[in-house]
Amino acid sequence: MAQVSIGQVENLEDLLRGLLSVREALESACREQIAAAENKCGEAREEAQNSESMLESAIQQEQMARQAVEDAKQNLESSQRALSAAESALSECRG
């Protein structure tokens, strides 16, 4: 049978208390890191939603601008036809 001295038992108890203290400190640090990561994740999710909203708005504005350009082209063509007709009528009046 092996013999264990009281000093060795006390050393083991001290070691166990030290390990428990380290464990508690690590758990606390991990909880803090998890909370910080969850916070950053929430911020990133919010930024992603804001960016998506801004992108949708930009796409709508681009579509409206394209439609405005198309309308302007049609108005220009119509005005050019009217100008051409007016020039033709003026030429006939002079002639």
Residue pairs with C-beta under 8 A, 6 or more apart in sequence:
none
